[in-house]
Amino acid sequence: MKTKEELFLEAKKISENSYSPYSNFPVGACCLFENGKTYLGVNVENVSYGLTLCAERNALSTACANGERKGLIAIAIYSPKQKMCIPCGACLQWMAEFRAENKDVSIILENEKGEIIEHTLKDFLPFTFKFN
C-alpha cells in the first residue's frame, strides 16, 4: 500500500500533464482504493468552462473505467499554483460516492509550509447527498 507521501508525489508529477490553457491552474490527483490500486487524473479544461473536468473526478472516472465501484480510501491533490488545493464541492460528492464502506476518505494536501498533511472527507463535506 502506498504511503501518503508516495500518493502526493504521484499527484505532483501527473499535474504536469494538466490541460489548463484558460486558467493556467494545473492540478493533479492520485486516488487509492482498498485493494491497493491507484489511479491518476489531471484537470482538463474546455473553452466552454462549465465542461471542464477536475483532476479528482478525472482520477475517479479512470478508477471506474477500470472496474472500481467502491473502496476509495485516500486521494492526494496537488497544484503548483496553490498550497492547500482543496477539492470543490462536486469533487467531494464524487469522493463520497466511491468511498469504502463505513470508512472516511483521507484527503492529502500540501500546507503553506510545504508539509504533506491529511484531512478527511468529513472535514470538508460533513453531510453528503444520499439516495435511499
Protein Blocks (a to p, Z undefined) as FASTA:
>chain_A
ZZfklmmmmmmmmmmmpccfknopacddddddfkopacdddddddfblmlpccfklmmmm
mmmmnopabhpabdcdddfkbghiacdfklmmmmmmmmcehiacddddddfkopacdddf
klmmmbccddZZ
